[in-house]
Amino acid sequence: MVMGTSVLGLAGCIVGATAKNIDTLVGANLMNGLAAAGQLSFGIVLGELVPNKHRGPIVTLVFLSSLPFAGTLGMILICAYLLYANFFKSSDLLLLVLSFSRLLLVGAG
């Protein structure tokens, strides 16, 4: 199942990147949404594949390996987009406010 949803996600990314109209983009988002829903079971599958005596450290290591990308990469991309974009819309200002409020909350915790 995990491999199938990975293939579905890859196909959704390819379809979305080569889309020529809105209907194709909607289809690509549907494929990626289904793939993401299937990927949510990764932690359960990983826990079943690893022997009991190694389960805790291995699962912890795998989930901690995504920590740098969970917060910092998103913040860097949002700040770079807002700094180098030639226009500001209301959604951009909302992203700016949300990103800085998240930075304050994460920094305080």
N, C-alpha and C positions, 0 to 999 in steps of 0.2 A: 504494500500500500504506500509506504513512504517513497519507494522508487517510482511508483506510478504517478504520485502527486508531484514529484520532482520533474518528471518528464512533462507532465501537464503544465507546470509552471514555466518550464523552458519554452514549450510551444506557445504559451500565452504571451511570453515576452517577445518571441519572434513575430507572432501575428501582430502584436501591438506596435512593434517597431516598423513593420512594413505596411501598416494600415493606410489606406487611401481615403477612407470615409469614416463617419462617426459610427455607423453600424458595426464596422469591423473593430473599432476601438471598444465598443460595448461588449462585443464577443470576447475580445482579449481580456478585458477586465473580469468577465464572468469566468473565464478559464483560470486566471490568476487568483480569483477569490476562492474557487473550489480547491485549487492547489494549496493555498494558504490554510484553508480549513483542514485539509488532510495533513499538513505539516504540523499542526498543533499537537498531534498525537506522538510526536517524536520523543518526548520525554518518557512517555509510557513504554514505547517500543524499546528505547535504550535501556530502561530499567529491567526489561524482561530478557534482553540479550546478554547482559553482564552478570557474572556469577554473584551470588549474595554477598560474599565477603569483600568484593571489590566495588559493589554497587554504589555506595555512598560517595567515595572519593571520585570515581569516574563520572558519575552524573554531575557532581559539583564542578569538576574540572570542565566538562563540556559546557555547562551553562555559564560559568564564569568567563569562558573564552569569548562569549558574545558581549560581555559587559562593555568593552571599549567602544564597540560599534553602536550599542544601544543609545547612548546619550551623547557622546562627544562628536561622533561623525555627523549626526543629524544637526547638532548645533553649529558645527563648522560650515556645513552646506547651507543652512538657513542664513547665517551671517554673511557668507560670501555672496549669496544670491541678493540679499538686501543691500549690501554695500556696492555691488557692481551692476545692479540693474539700473536702467536708464529711466525707469518710471516706478511710481508707487501707486498702488491701488489700495482700496480699503482692506482687501484680504492680505496684502503685504504688510500693512500696519498691524493687523491682527496677529499675523505670524511673528512680527517683531515683538509685540507685547507678550505673546505666549512664550516665545523662546527666552526672553529675559526673565519672565516670572518663573519659568522652569529652572533657569540657571540659579536664581535666588533660592528656590526651594531645595534644589539638589545641593547647592553650596552650604546651606544652613544645616542640612541633615547629615 
